Amino acid sequence: MDATGKEMTSSYVGGKTETKSDRDSEKGSCCLLADKIPARYVLAVLFFFGHVSIMTTRGGFSVAIVVMVNSSTRATPANQSDTYQLCPSTGSGNTSVQNDQGELDWSESLKGVLLGAYFYGYIITQVVGGVLEQKFGGKVVYGTAMLVATVLNALSPVASRSSPWAMFAVRFSIGLVSVRIGVLLPALYGIWGRWAPTAEKTKLLAICYIGFPLGNIINYPLASFLAAELGWEYTFYIPGAFVAAWLLAWLLLAYDSPAKHPRILEEEQKYIEDSTGMREQQKPTVPWLKILTSPAVWALVIGQFSSNWGVYFLTTQLPNYMQNVLGFNIRTNGLLSALPFVLTMISMMASSVAADRLIQGGKITTVWIRRGFVITGFTGTVICGVILANLRECNPVAAVALLCITEGFNGMTVAGFRAVHVEFAPRFSGVTFALANMGGTVAGIFAPLLVGLVTDNDPTLAGWSTVFYIGAAIQGVGGIFTVVFMRTDVQPWALEKGDGEPSIDDQSPELAGSKDLIIANEFAEVPTKVVEMTNTKL
C-alpha cells in the first residue's frame, strides 16, 4: 500500500524491474516501525507526544502549589480562629497534616499572581514563533522551545525557595516559549504548511491537538502521585525525563518538509507535493482598522475570553478548591481534577463531528449551527456555575459532578466559534485567531488573580460562591455577545487586497467554506493550488 492507501506496483527503471523494497532501501533506515508508517503520520504522532509532554511539564505547578505552601498562614474568615475548610478530610491520609507541611509562606493573592505568571509570557509572543519558524525552520524552533521550557521548569524548586518573584520569572519565561500563543504552535503550523495534504489537514491537526487535553488528564494524577510519594520537587523533575526521550525521537524523525526527509517514500512525497501544490508565503496587506472595528471579530475575542475563563480557572485553581474547600487529599485531588478534562475532550470531539455533519447536510445555515453550539455550551456553563455558587453544605460529589458537566458544556463552544475564523475571514484567519487567542489568554491572567484576591480575606464557601457567580456572569454575557455578533459569511474587509480589489483566492468557495481548524498565526503557510488556465482568444 502506498501513502494514499493505494496498492503500489513495481516499476521498470534502467532496464530492470524496481520493486517497493528496492526503493525503500535507497532511502536508508532509522527505525523499522517509523519506516513502515507514512512520514506525515510519524510527524503527527511526534507532535501528539510533544503536546502531552509539555502539558505535564508546565501543568504540575497548579498541583504542587497545594503542598508547597504552608496553609496555616492562609487568611481565615471573620470571627474564626482556625483555617477554613468546608468538608472534612476525604480519602486516605490526613489532609490537614498535609496542608500544613508546606515550607513556603505565600498568601492566596500571591498564589494567584504566580499561577497567572505563565500567561503573562504567553500573551506577548504573538508573532515571534512565526518569525523564528520562517528564519530557522520549525524543527529547530519547536525542539528548542520544548528544551528551554523543560529546563526552566526544572529550575522551579530552586526559584520558589529563593523568592516568589524568582518563581514568577521562571513561570513567565516558560509562557514565552510554550504552547498555544507562544513559540510552539506557530512552529507547528509552519511545518504543517509544508507537510499536510489539503484533504488530510483537519485529521492531522486533530491528532496533534488531542495531546493537549490528554496531557491535562495525565498531569493531575501524575503530579499528585509524585508530590505525595516523592515530594513536590519531583513534579518539576520527572516530566523533564519524558521530554528528553521525546527530543531524541524528534531529532531522529522530524523534518521541516518532505523534500528534506531522507527516508520518505517517493510515492508519499509526490502525493503531498501534488496535493499542496506550490507553497508561497502569502502576505496580503492586513486591514487592521477594519478588523479591530469589526463586531464579528470582537464576537470571537469575547467568546474565547469567556470560554477560556472556565478552562483556566480549572487548570490553575481546581486542585486548590479540591483540597482546601472539598477536603480531598493530594492523591484523590489529582485523580478528580483530571475528570473535567475527560469530559472536555469527549465533548469537543463529539460536537465537532456533529457540527460538520449538520453543515454538510445543508438543512440549517452555518451561522445558526455555530450559534446553536455557542448557545448550548454557554447556557450549560452558566446554569452549572449558578448551582455551584448555591451549594451551601458540604457535598463534594455534587461539586465534582457539576465541575465536570460545566467543562462538558464548555467544550461544545469550540464547535461554535473556533472554526469561524476560516469561514468569515479566510485570508486573515491567522490575524483574527491571534486576536481572539490574546483575549482568551487574558482570562488566564485574571481568573487565578481574582480567586486569590477574593479568597485571601474570605476563604469560605461564600468567597468561592462569589468566584462562581462572577464566572457565570462572564460566560453568560460573553455568550450573548458572541451569538448576536458572530458571522460566518466572508466579511467585506476579508475580500479586499491592499489595493481594494478582490483576489481570486478570496472568491474561492472552497477556501471560504473550509472545515479545517484555524491557522495559528499569520506567518503559517497557506496551501495554494496551481490552476491550469485554458487559452482564450480575444
C-alpha positions in Angstrom: 0.0 0.0 0.0 1.3 3.5 -0.8 0.9 6.7 1.3 -2.5 7.3 -0.2 -3.8 3.9 0.6 -3.4 2.6 -3.0 -1.5 -0.6 -3.9 2.0 0.2 -5.1 3.3 -1.6 -8.2 6.8 -2.4 -9.3 8.3 -0.1 -11.9 10.6 -0.7 -14.8 13.6 1.6 -14.4 17.1 1.5 -16.1 16.4 -1.9 -17.8 15.3 -3.7 -14.7 12.2 -4.0 -12.6 12.4 -1.9 -9.4 10.3 -3.1 -6.5 9.0 -1.2 -3.5 11.6 -2.8 -1.3 14.4 -1.7 -3.7 13.2 1.9 -3.4 12.8 1.7 0.3 16.4 0.5 0.7 17.6 3.5 -1.2 16.2 5.8 1.5 18.2 4.2 4.3 16.6 3.3 7.6 16.2 4.8 11.1 13.8 2.5 12.8 11.8 -0.3 11.3 8.4 0.9 12.6 8.9 4.6 11.5 9.9 3.4 8.0 6.7 1.4 7.6 4.4 4.3 8.7 3.8 7.3 6.4 6.2 10.1 7.4 3.4 12.6 7.9 1.7 10.4 10.5 5.0 9.9 12.2 5.3 13.7 12.4 1.7 13.9 13.8 2.4 11.4 16.5 5.6 13.3 17.4 3.6 16.4 17.9 1.0 14.5 19.8 3.5 13.2 22.4 5.2 16.6 22.4 1.9 18.3 23.5 1.3 15.6 26.1 4.8 16.2 27.5 4.6 20.0 27.5 1.2 19.9 29.3 2.6 17.7 32.0 5.7 19.8 32.2 4.1 23.2 32.7 0.9 22.0 34.4 2.4 20.4 37.5 2.7 23.7 39.3 -1.0 24.0 40.0 -0.9 20.7 41.8 2.4 21.2 43.5 1.5 24.6 44.9 -1.2 22.9 47.1 1.5 21.2 49.1 4.4 23.7 48.6 2.6 26.4 50.6 2.1 26.3 54.4 -1.6 26.5 54.7 -1.5 27.5 58.3 -0.6 31.0 57.0 -3.7 31.3 55.0 -6.2 34.0 55.8 -9.1 32.9 58.0 -12.7 34.1 57.7 -14.1 36.7 60.0 -14.9 35.6 63.6 -13.0 32.3 63.1 -9.6 31.4 64.5 -8.9 28.2 62.5 -8.1 27.7 58.9 -11.4 27.3 57.0 -12.3 24.0 55.3 -15.9 23.3 54.4 -15.7 19.5 54.1 -13.9 17.0 56.4 -10.8 15.2 55.1 -11.7 12.9 52.2 -9.7 9.8 51.2 -6.8 8.1 52.8 -4.2 10.2 54.7 -4.5 13.2 56.9 -5.4 16.2 54.8 -4.9 18.8 57.5 -1.4 17.5 58.2 -0.5 17.5 54.5 -1.9 21.1 54.2 0.4 22.4 57.0 3.6 20.7 55.8 4.3 23.3 53.0 7.5 25.2 53.5 6.6 28.4 51.7 4.6 31.2 53.2 2.6 32.6 50.2 -0.7 34.3 50.6 -3.7 33.3 48.4 -3.4 36.5 46.4 0.3 35.9 45.8 -0.5 32.3 44.7 -3.0 33.8 42.2 -0.3 36.0 40.7 2.2 33.2 40.4 -0.4 30.8 38.8 -1.2 33.5 36.3 2.5 34.4 35.6 2.7 31.7 32.8 0.0 33.6 30.9 1.9 37.0 31.0 4.7 35.5 29.0 2.2 33.5 26.9 0.4 36.6 25.7 3.3 38.7 24.4 4.9 36.2 22.0 2.2 36.6 19.4 4.2 36.6 16.2 7.7 35.6 17.4 7.1 31.9 16.8 6.1 32.5 13.2 9.2 34.8 12.5 11.6 32.3 14.1 10.0 29.4 12.2 10.5 31.2 8.9 14.1 32.0 9.7 15.4 28.8 11.3 12.8 26.1 10.4 10.1 24.5 12.5 12.2 21.5 13.6 14.8 23.6 15.3 12.4 26.2 16.8 9.9 23.6 18.1 12.6 21.4 19.6 14.5 24.2 21.2 11.3 25.7 22.7 10.5 22.3 24.3 14.0 22.0 25.7 14.1 25.5 27.1 10.6 25.1 28.7 11.7 21.9 30.4 15.0 23.3 31.7 13.2 26.3 33.1 10.6 24.1 34.7 13.3 22.1 36.4 14.6 25.3 38.0 11.3 25.9 39.7 12.1 24.4 43.1 15.3 26.5 43.5 13.4 29.6 42.2 10.5 29.1 44.6 12.7 28.7 47.6 14.7 31.8 46.6 11.9 34.2 46.1 8.3 34.2 44.9 9.4 36.7 42.2 12.1 34.4 41.0 9.3 31.8 40.6 7.3 34.4 38.8 10.2 35.0 36.4 10.5 31.2 35.7 6.8 30.8 35.0 6.7 33.9 32.9 9.7 32.6 30.8 8.0 29.2 30.3 5.0 31.0 29.0 7.2 32.9 26.4 8.2 29.6 24.7 5.2 27.4 25.5 2.1 26.4 23.6 -1.0 28.0 22.1 0.2 31.5 21.5 3.9 31.3 22.2 6.6 29.8 20.1 5.4 26.2 19.7 2.1 26.5 17.9 3.3 28.9 15.2 6.2 26.5 14.6 3.8 23.6 14.3 1.6 25.4 11.8 4.6 26.4 9.8 5.7 22.7 9.5 2.2 21.5 8.6 2.1 24.2 5.9 4.6 22.1 4.0 3.5 18.6 5.2 -0.3 18.5 5.4 -2.2 17.4 2.2 -5.3 19.5 1.8 -7.7 16.6 2.3 -5.9 15.5 5.5 -5.2 18.7 7.3 -8.0 18.5 9.8 -7.3 14.9 10.6 -3.5 15.5 11.1 -4.2 18.6 13.2 -6.7 16.7 15.3 -4.0 14.0 16.1 -1.8 16.9 17.3 -4.4 18.7 19.3 -5.7 15.8 21.2 -2.4 15.8 23.1 -3.5 19.0 24.9 -6.5 17.6 26.9 -4.8 14.2 27.3 -1.8 16.0 28.8 -4.1 17.6 31.3 -5.7 14.3 32.1 -2.3 12.7 32.7 -0.9 15.7 34.5 -3.1 15.8 37.6 -2.8 12.2 38.7 0.9 12.1 37.9 1.7 15.3 39.7 -0.3 14.4 42.8 1.3 11.0 42.9 4.8 12.4 42.7 4.0 15.1 45.3 2.6 12.5 47.7 5.2 9.8 47.3 8.5 11.6 46.4 7.9 15.3 47.3 6.6 18.3 45.4 10.0 18.9 43.8 9.6 15.8 41.6 6.6 17.2 39.9 9.0 19.6 38.2 11.8 17.0 37.6 10.1 13.8 36.4 8.2 15.3 33.4 11.6 16.6 32.1 12.7 12.9 31.6 9.8 12.3 29.2 10.7 15.5 27.2 14.3 14.3 27.0 13.1 11.0 25.4 10.7 12.9 23.1 13.5 15.2 22.0 15.6 12.2 20.9 12.8 10.9 18.7 12.2 14.4 17.4 15.8 14.8 16.3 15.8 11.5 14.5 12.3 11.5 12.9 11.1 15.1 12.3 12.0 17.2 9.3 10.8 20.6 8.1 9.5 19.4 4.7 9.0 16.2 2.7 11.9 17.3 0.4 14.3 17.3 3.4 13.2 13.9 4.7 15.9 11.3 3.9 13.6 8.2 4.2 10.2 9.3 2.9 8.9 7.1 0.2 8.8 8.8 -3.2 5.1 8.0 -3.5 4.3 9.8 -0.3 6.4 12.8 -1.2 4.8 13.1 -4.6 1.3 12.7 -3.0 2.0 15.5 -0.5 3.6 17.9 -3.0 0.9 17.3 -5.7 -1.8 17.8 -3.1 -0.4 21.0 -1.6 0.8 22.5 -4.9 3.1 25.5 -4.9 3.7 26.8 -1.4 4.1 30.6 -1.3 4.2 33.0 1.6 1.0 35.0 1.3 1.4 38.4 2.8 -1.6 40.5 1.9 -1.9 43.9 3.4 -3.8 43.5 6.7 -6.7 45.9 7.1 -6.1 46.4 10.8 -8.6 49.3 11.3 -11.4 47.3 9.7 -10.5 44.2 11.7 -10.3 46.0 15.0 -13.6 47.7 14.4 -15.5 44.7 13.2 -18.2 43.4 15.6 -17.8 39.9 14.1 -14.1 39.9 15.2 -14.9 41.1 18.7 -17.6 38.4 18.9 -14.8 35.8 18.6 -12.5 37.7 21.0 -15.2 37.9 23.7 -16.3 34.3 23.0 -12.8 33.0 23.5 -12.2 35.0 26.6 -15.5 33.7 28.1 -14.8 30.1 27.2 -11.2 30.2 28.4 -12.3 31.7 31.7 -13.7 28.3 32.7 -10.7 26.4 31.3 -8.1 28.5 33.0 -10.0 28.6 36.3 -9.8 24.8 36.3 -6.2 24.4 35.2 -5.0 26.9 37.9 -7.4 26.7 40.8 -9.1 23.3 40.7 -6.5 21.5 42.9 -6.7 24.4 45.4 -10.5 24.1 45.5 -10.5 20.3 45.8 -8.2 20.3 48.8 -8.9 23.5 50.7 -12.7 23.5 50.3 -13.8 20.0 49.4 -11.2 18.3 51.7 -9.7 15.8 49.2 -6.2 14.7 50.0 -3.5 15.2 47.4 -3.8 11.8 45.7 -7.6 11.9 45.4 -7.3 15.6 44.4 -5.2 14.7 41.3 -7.5 12.0 40.1 -10.6 14.1 40.5 -9.0 17.2 39.0 -8.5 15.2 35.7 -12.1 14.3 35.3 -13.4 17.6 33.9 -10.8 17.4 31.1 -12.0 13.9 30.2 -15.5 15.4 29.6 -14.0 18.3 27.7 -12.2 16.0 25.3 -15.3 13.9 24.7 -17.5 16.9 24.2 -15.0 18.7 21.8 -14.7 15.6 19.6 -18.5 14.8 19.6 -19.7 18.4 19.0 -17.1 18.9 16.2 -18.2 15.8 14.4 -21.9 16.8 14.8 -21.2 20.4 13.6 -19.5 19.1 10.4 -22.3 16.7 9.7 -25.0 19.4 10.2 -23.1 21.7 7.8 -22.7 19.0 5.2 -26.5 18.3 5.5 -27.3 21.8 4.4 -30.7 22.0 6.1 -29.6 24.6 8.6 -27.5 27.6 7.8 -23.9 27.5 9.0 -24.2 30.6 11.2 -27.1 29.1 13.1 -25.3 25.8 13.5 -22.4 27.7 15.1 -24.8 29.8 17.2 -26.6 26.7 18.3 -23.4 25.2 19.8 -22.5 28.6 21.4 -26.0 28.9 23.0 -26.0 25.3 24.3 -22.4 25.5 25.6 -22.6 28.8 27.4 -26.2 28.2 28.7 -25.0 24.9 30.3 -21.9 26.5 31.9 -23.9 29.4 33.3 -26.5 27.1 34.9 -23.8 24.8 36.4 -21.9 27.8 37.7 -25.0 29.2 39.4 -25.8 25.9 41.0 -22.2 25.6 42.2 -22.4 29.1 43.7 -25.5 28.0 45.7 -24.1 24.8 47.2 -24.4 25.7 50.9 -23.3 22.5 52.5 -20.5 20.0 52.1 -21.4 18.0 49.0 -18.2 17.0 47.3 -19.9 14.6 44.9 -22.3 17.2 43.6 -19.5 19.8 43.3 -17.2 17.5 41.3 -20.1 16.4 39.1 -21.1 20.0 38.4 -17.5 20.9 37.5 -17.3 18.0 35.1 -20.6 18.9 33.5 -19.6 22.5 33.2 -16.5 21.7 31.2 -18.5 19.3 29.1 -20.7 22.2 28.0 -17.7 24.5 27.6 -16.2 22.0 25.2 -19.2 22.5 22.9 -18.3 26.1 22.3 -15.2 25.0 20.4 -17.5 23.8 17.6 -19.5 27.0 17.9 -16.9 29.7 17.2 -13.3 28.5 16.8 -13.8 27.3 13.2 -15.4 30.6 12.3 -12.1 32.2 11.6 -11.6 30.4 8.3 -15.2 31.0 7.4 -15.6 34.7 7.9 -12.1 35.8 7.1 -10.2 33.1 5.2 -7.4 35.4 4.1 -6.8 36.8 7.6 -7.8 33.9 9.7 -4.3 33.9 11.3 -4.8 37.6 12.4 -8.3 37.1 13.8 -7.2 33.9 15.6 -4.3 35.7 17.1 -6.5 38.5 18.4 -9.1 36.0 19.8 -6.4 33.9 21.5 -5.0 37.1 23.1 -8.4 37.7 24.5 -8.6 34.1 25.7 -5.2 34.4 27.4 -6.3 37.5 29.4 -8.6 35.1 31.1 -5.6 33.0 32.2 -4.2 36.1 33.9 -7.3 37.3 35.6 -9.0 34.0 36.6 -6.4 33.0 39.2 -5.8 36.6 40.2 -9.5 37.0 41.0 -9.6 33.8 43.0 -6.6 34.8 45.0 -7.9 38.3 45.8 -11.4 37.0 46.8 -10.3 34.1 48.9 -7.3 35.8 50.5 -9.6 37.5 53.0 -12.6 35.2 52.6 -11.7 31.6 52.0 -15.1 30.5 53.0 -17.8 28.9 50.8 -19.2 32.5 50.4 -16.0 33.6 48.9 -15.9 30.7 46.4 -19.6 31.4 45.6 -18.6 34.9 44.6 -16.0 33.4 42.3 -18.6 31.1 40.7 -21.1 33.9 40.3 -18.5 36.1 38.5 -17.6 33.2 36.2 -21.2 32.5 35.4 -21.8 36.3 34.6 -18.7 36.4 32.4 -19.8 33.4 30.4 -23.4 34.5 30.2 -22.7 38.0 28.9 -19.9 36.7 26.6 -22.1 34.0 25.2 -24.9 36.6 24.4 -22.4 39.0 22.7 -20.9 36.1 20.7 -24.3 34.9 19.4 -25.6 38.3 18.5 -22.5 39.5 16.5 -20.9 36.3 15.2 -20.9 35.9 11.4 -19.8 33.0 9.1 -20.2 34.7 5.8 -16.9 36.2 4.4 -16.7 39.8 5.6 -16.2 42.6 3.1 -12.8 43.6 4.5 -11.6 40.0 4.1 -12.4 40.1 0.4 -10.2 43.1 -0.2 -6.5 43.2 -1.1 -4.2 46.1 -0.3 -5.4 47.9 -3.4 -9.0 47.3 -2.6 -9.6 44.7 -5.3 -10.8 41.2 -4.5 -8.4 38.4 -5.3 -9.1 35.1 -7.0 -8.4 33.2 -3.7 -10.9 35.4 -1.9 -13.7 34.3 -4.3 -13.0 30.6 -3.8 -16.0 29.0 -2.2 -13.8 26.0 -1.3 -11.5 28.2 0.7 -14.2 30.2 2.3 -16.0 27.1 3.4 -13.0 25.2 4.7 -13.7 22.9 7.6 -10.1 22.9 8.7 -9.1 24.1 12.1 -7.8 27.7 12.2 -4.3 28.7 11.3 -2.5 29.8 14.4 -0.8 32.9 13.1 -0.4 34.9 10.0 3.1 33.5 9.3 1.8 30.0 8.8 2.0 28.9 5.2 -1.3 28.5 3.4 -1.7 26.0 0.6 -2.4 27.3 -2.8 -3.3 25.4 -5.9 -1.8 25.6 -9.3 -4.7 26.3 -11.6 -4.4 25.5 -15.3 -5.9 28.3 -17.4 -7.3 27.5 -20.8 -6.1 29.5 -23.7 -8.6 32.1 -24.9 -8.7 34.4 -27.9 -9.9 38.0 -27.6 
